[in-house]
């Protein structure tokens, strides 16, 4: 499993459209930023720390095909999953409503 952290409004659009084309930051990067299970809590704290509510979607990596690439993130020293193209709703296996970044590890299942 890999994970995408979304704002509630982004999840609502994802559900309505049946796909997610990325946040403004994703689009400026040229790919959709994702996290592995061991990375998602740190990413949530670093990027979404002050947000009162988050939605974390679990994605089946195999469903993303060749659009998924694991690449080294600058200044992070580890490989992160990136998707070059939209996320299809069919790849979503679970949706977690989370009360802020500090609750990510308590809500998501262990790796």
Secondary structure, DSSP 8 states (H G I E B T S, - for coil): -EEEEE-HHHHHHHHHHTEE---HHHHHHTSEE-EEHHHHHHHHHHHHTT-S-EEEEEE-GGGGGGGEEEEE-TTT-SEEEEESS-EEGGGEEEEEEESSGGGHHHHS---
